[in-house]
């Protein structure tokens, strides 16, 4: 196989971002394989086959149950060496970034990160990476194999092809130093509705809401639209809303069909996390707010007045 895609999963589901990278890899025309690592994950191999994987390697072992990076680096390093795989692709997440960095160090391989696309040019793979605060895109490449790439979340949409994959089980052998860490607890935030990575609609709130108690405004609008709630870094740092909802350069990159920004000024750090949205609607009482420069629709007004009325209109339209 010429390309291997690390397929991250949460519970019994492959991440949408991983399936998107898998679909992109398959579209390049090379033989593509996926790898699933964890405990009781063999059933996920069939899902990967539907999105372009000709083969899926499965490392299913109790030692891999906890989502720790080093054991996954061990599995991937052995697989890449045994199969002489020249290209390994990752969809960005906290875990995948750790695994990609560890694998690059282990194999003395080149890693390009924060890519938003990859293409074939004159028989060579060329990555596309934003630069200068996402104002330009630069071409990046690799000088040796294996070549590793980490893609920004939301760069690709999964494309189901309806195929099936050959499944091959891997023997798991871990390095002694990779078993030193133990996960003593794993917190799961209770939430309803879609996550911001998967939501087609996101209603995000900023400091313009005035306080954490006013986040009910965006929550109610998001619920009416069947979407998810996002937040800016300033809001998260102030303790108004959980970090898991942060959109931006130091948070999550999202690409919903509709992004509604409520009381958000539109600093570049936030822009880079949501500029790939299909339609951007901004509500802000400051007509000079930077977000109006890249919003598709701007509403100059107080979010405390505009958002409740918008929620009422949505509910009336749906009833």
C-alpha positions as CSV (number, residue, x, y, z in Angstrom):
1,X,0.0,0.0,0.0
2,X,1.4,3.4,-0.9
3,X,-0.7,5.5,1.5
4,X,-1.7,4.7,5.1
5,X,-4.4,6.7,7.0
6,X,-4.5,6.7,10.8
7,X,-8.2,6.2,11.6
8,X,-9.0,7.7,15.0
9,X,-12.2,6.6,16.7
10,X,-14.2,7.7,19.7
11,X,-16.2,4.8,21.1
12,X,-17.5,2.7,18.3
13,X,-17.4,5.4,15.6
14,X,-14.6,6.5,13.3
15,X,-14.0,10.3,13.4
16,X,-15.5,12.2,10.5
17,X,-12.2,14.0,10.1
18,X,-10.3,10.8,9.7
19,X,-12.8,9.5,7.1
20,X,-12.4,12.8,5.3
21,X,-8.7,12.3,5.0
22,X,-9.3,8.7,3.9
23,X,-11.6,9.8,1.1
24,X,-9.1,12.4,0.0
25,X,-6.3,9.8,-0.1
26,X,-8.5,7.5,-2.2
27,X,-9.2,10.3,-4.6
28,X,-5.5,10.7,-5.5
29,X,-5.6,7.3,-7.2
30,X,-3.1,5.4,-5.1
31,X,-3.7,2.2,-3.1
32,X,-4.9,3.3,0.2
33,X,-5.0,1.5,3.5
34,X,-6.4,2.5,6.9
35,X,-5.3,1.4,10.4
36,X,-7.5,1.2,13.4
37,X,-5.9,0.8,16.8
38,X,-7.7,0.1,20.1
39,X,-9.7,-2.6,21.9
40,X,-12.8,-4.2,20.3
41,X,-12.3,-2.1,17.1
42,X,-12.4,-4.8,14.4
43,X,-15.9,-3.9,13.5
44,X,-14.8,-0.4,12.4
45,X,-12.8,-1.9,9.5
46,X,-16.0,-2.4,7.4
47,X,-16.8,1.3,7.9
48,X,-13.4,2.3,6.6
49,X,-13.9,0.2,3.5
50,X,-17.0,2.3,2.5
51,X,-14.8,5.4,2.3
52,X,-12.1,4.2,0.0
53,X,-9.8,1.9,2.0
54,X,-8.7,-1.1,0.0
55,X,-7.2,-2.7,3.1
56,X,-7.6,-2.0,6.8
57,X,-5.0,-3.0,9.4
58,X,-6.5,-3.7,12.8
59,X,-4.5,-3.7,16.0
60,X,-7.0,-5.0,18.6
61,X,-5.5,-5.5,22.0
62,X,-6.2,-4.7,25.6
63,X,-3.0,-2.8,25.9
64,X,-4.4,-0.3,23.4
65,X,-7.7,0.4,25.1
66,X,-6.6,3.7,26.6
67,X,-6.2,6.5,24.0
68,X,-2.5,7.0,24.7
69,X,-0.1,8.0,22.0
70,X,3.1,6.0,22.5
71,X,1.5,2.5,22.1
72,X,0.0,3.7,18.9
73,X,3.4,5.0,17.7
74,X,4.8,1.5,18.4
75,X,2.1,-0.2,16.2
76,X,2.4,2.3,13.4
77,X,6.2,2.3,13.4
78,X,6.3,-1.5,13.0
79,X,3.6,-1.5,10.3
80,X,5.3,1.3,8.3
81,X,8.7,-0.6,8.5
82,X,7.2,-4.0,7.7
83,X,5.2,-2.8,4.7
84,X,7.6,-0.1,3.5
85,X,4.8,2.4,3.5
86,X,6.0,5.7,2.0
87,X,3.1,8.0,3.1
88,X,1.1,8.2,6.4
89,X,-1.7,10.7,6.8
90,X,-3.5,12.0,9.9
91,X,-6.5,14.1,10.6
92,X,-5.6,16.6,13.3
93,X,-6.7,16.0,16.9
94,X,-4.9,16.1,20.2
95,X,-4.2,12.4,20.0
96,X,-3.3,12.3,16.3
97,X,-0.9,15.2,16.7
98,X,0.9,13.4,19.5
99,X,1.0,10.2,17.5
100,X,2.2,11.9,14.3
101,X,5.0,13.7,16.1
102,X,6.1,10.6,17.9
103,X,6.1,8.6,14.7
104,X,8.1,11.2,12.9
105,X,10.7,11.1,15.7
106,X,10.8,7.3,15.8
107,X,11.2,6.9,12.0
108,X,13.3,10.1,11.5
109,X,10.7,11.1,9.1
110,X,9.5,14.5,7.7
111,X,6.2,15.7,9.1
112,X,4.2,18.6,7.5
113,X,1.4,19.8,9.7
114,X,-1.7,22.1,9.5
115,X,-2.2,21.1,5.8
116,X,-5.5,21.8,4.2
117,X,-5.0,19.9,0.9
118,X,-2.7,17.5,-0.8
119,X,-2.3,16.9,-4.6
120,X,-0.2,15.0,-7.1
121,X,2.1,17.2,-9.2
122,X,4.5,15.7,-11.7
123,X,4.3,12.4,-9.8
124,X,5.1,13.9,-6.4
125,X,2.9,14.7,-3.5
126,X,2.5,18.3,-2.7
127,X,0.9,19.6,0.5
128,X,-1.0,22.9,0.8
129,X,-0.4,24.9,4.0
130,X,-1.8,28.2,5.1
131,X,0.7,30.8,6.1
132,X,0.9,34.5,7.2
133,X,-2.2,34.1,9.4
134,X,-4.1,32.2,6.6
135,X,-3.7,35.0,4.1
136,X,-1.7,32.9,1.6
137,X,-1.2,29.2,0.9
138,X,2.2,27.7,0.3
139,X,3.3,24.4,-1.3
140,X,5.2,22.0,1.0
141,X,6.9,18.8,0.2
142,X,9.1,16.0,1.7
143,X,12.8,15.2,1.0
144,X,12.6,11.6,2.1
145,X,10.3,8.7,3.0
146,X,8.3,7.9,4.9
147,X,6.5,11.2,4.5
148,X,4.0,12.2,7.2
149,X,1.1,14.8,6.9
150,X,-1.2,16.2,9.6
151,X,-4.4,17.9,8.1
152,X,-6.4,20.6,9.7
153,X,-9.8,19.5,10.9
154,X,-12.6,20.0,8.5
155,X,-10.3,20.1,5.4
156,X,-12.1,17.2,3.7
157,X,-15.6,15.9,3.8
158,X,-16.0,12.1,3.9
159,X,-17.2,10.6,0.6
160,X,-18.8,7.2,0.8
161,X,-17.9,5.0,-2.2
162,X,-19.7,1.9,-1.0
163,X,-16.6,-0.4,-1.3
164,X,-15.3,-3.0,1.0
165,X,-11.8,-3.5,2.5
166,X,-9.6,-6.5,3.1
167,X,-8.9,-6.8,6.8
168,X,-5.6,-7.8,8.2
169,X,-4.9,-8.2,11.9
170,X,-1.7,-7.0,13.4
171,X,0.4,-8.5,16.1
172,X,0.9,-6.0,18.9
173,X,4.3,-5.7,20.4
174,X,5.0,-2.6,22.6
175,X,8.2,-1.1,23.7
176,X,8.9,-1.2,27.4
177,X,9.0,2.6,27.7
178,X,5.6,2.9,25.9
179,X,3.8,1.0,28.8
180,X,5.0,3.3,31.5
181,X,2.1,5.8,31.3
182,X,-1.4,4.8,32.7
183,X,-4.7,6.6,32.2
184,X,-6.2,6.8,35.6
185,X,-9.5,8.5,34.5
186,X,-11.1,9.8,31.4
187,X,-13.8,12.5,31.8
188,X,-16.7,12.6,29.4
189,X,-18.5,15.9,29.1
190,X,-22.3,15.5,29.2
191,X,-23.8,17.3,26.2
192,X,-26.7,17.1,23.9
193,X,-26.8,17.6,20.1
194,X,-23.9,17.3,17.7
195,X,-20.3,18.2,18.5
196,X,-18.9,21.3,16.9
197,X,-16.6,19.2,14.6
198,X,-19.6,17.4,13.1
199,X,-22.4,20.0,13.3
200,X,-23.8,21.5,10.1
201,X,-24.8,24.6,12.0
202,X,-22.8,26.3,14.7
203,X,-24.0,29.3,16.8
204,X,-20.9,30.8,18.5
205,X,-20.8,33.4,21.3
206,X,-18.1,35.9,22.2
207,X,-17.4,38.5,24.9
208,X,-20.2,40.7,23.3
209,X,-22.7,38.5,25.2
210,X,-21.7,40.3,28.3
211,X,-21.5,37.3,30.7
212,X,-21.8,33.5,31.0
213,X,-25.5,33.7,31.9
214,X,-26.2,35.1,28.5
215,X,-25.0,32.0,26.7
216,X,-28.5,30.8,27.0
217,X,-29.2,33.0,24.0
218,X,-26.9,31.1,21.7
219,X,-27.8,27.8,23.2
220,X,-31.5,28.3,22.5
221,X,-30.8,29.5,18.9
222,X,-28.5,26.5,18.3
223,X,-31.2,24.1,19.7
224,X,-33.8,25.7,17.4
225,X,-31.5,25.2,14.4
226,X,-30.4,21.7,15.4
227,X,-26.8,22.9,15.7
228,X,-24.0,23.1,18.2
229,X,-22.7,25.9,20.4
230,X,-19.2,27.4,19.9
231,X,-17.2,29.9,21.8
232,X,-14.2,32.2,21.4
233,X,-10.9,31.9,23.3
234,X,-11.7,35.0,25.4
235,X,-14.9,33.4,26.5
236,X,-13.2,30.1,27.4
237,X,-10.3,31.8,29.1
238,X,-12.8,33.8,31.2
239,X,-14.5,30.5,32.3
240,X,-17.8,31.3,30.6
241,X,-17.9,28.2,28.5
242,X,-16.1,24.8,28.2
243,X,-12.8,24.6,26.3
244,X,-14.2,21.8,24.2
245,X,-16.4,24.4,22.4
246,X,-13.5,26.8,21.6
247,X,-13.2,27.7,17.9
248,X,-10.0,29.2,16.6
249,X,-6.3,28.9,16.2
250,X,-5.8,27.4,19.6
251,X,-9.1,25.6,19.7
252,X,-10.9,23.6,17.0
253,X,-11.2,24.2,13.3
254,X,-14.8,23.8,12.0
255,X,-16.5,23.9,8.6
256,X,-20.3,23.9,9.1
257,X,-22.7,24.8,6.4
258,X,-23.9,27.8,8.6
259,X,-21.8,29.7,11.2
260,X,-23.6,32.4,13.3
261,X,-21.2,34.6,15.3
262,X,-22.9,36.4,18.2
263,X,-21.0,39.2,19.8
264,X,-17.7,38.1,18.2
265,X,-15.3,40.8,17.0
266,X,-13.6,38.5,14.5
267,X,-9.9,38.5,15.5
268,X,-7.6,36.6,13.2
269,X,-7.1,33.8,15.7
270,X,-10.9,33.1,15.6
271,X,-11.1,33.6,11.9
272,X,-8.7,30.8,11.1
273,X,-10.9,28.3,13.0
274,X,-14.1,29.0,11.1
275,X,-13.4,30.7,7.8
276,X,-14.1,27.5,5.9
277,X,-17.8,27.6,6.9
278,X,-20.3,27.6,4.0
279,X,-22.2,30.8,5.1
280,X,-21.0,33.1,7.9
281,X,-23.5,35.3,9.7
282,X,-22.2,38.0,12.1
283,X,-24.3,39.8,14.7
284,X,-22.5,42.7,16.4
285,X,-23.4,46.1,17.6
286,X,-20.0,47.5,16.4
287,X,-20.3,48.3,12.7
288,X,-16.5,48.4,12.4
289,X,-16.0,44.9,13.9
290,X,-13.4,42.9,11.8
291,X,-15.8,40.0,11.4
292,X,-17.9,42.0,9.0
293,X,-15.0,42.0,6.6
294,X,-15.4,38.3,5.9
295,X,-19.0,37.5,6.9
296,X,-21.5,36.7,4.2
297,X,-24.2,38.4,6.1
298,X,-23.8,41.1,8.7
299,X,-26.4,42.3,11.2
300,X,-25.5,45.5,13.1
301,X,-27.4,45.3,16.4
302,X,-27.4,44.2,20.0
303,X,-27.2,40.4,20.3
304,X,-29.5,40.6,23.3
305,X,-32.2,41.9,21.1
306,X,-31.4,40.3,17.7
307,X,-30.7,36.7,18.8
308,X,-34.0,36.1,20.8
309,X,-36.0,37.5,17.9
310,X,-34.1,35.2,15.4
311,X,-34.8,32.2,17.7
312,X,-38.5,33.0,17.7
313,X,-38.6,33.3,13.9
314,X,-36.8,29.9,13.5
315,X,-39.2,28.2,15.9
316,X,-42.2,29.8,14.2
317,X,-40.9,28.6,10.8
318,X,-40.4,25.1,12.0
319,X,-43.8,24.8,13.8
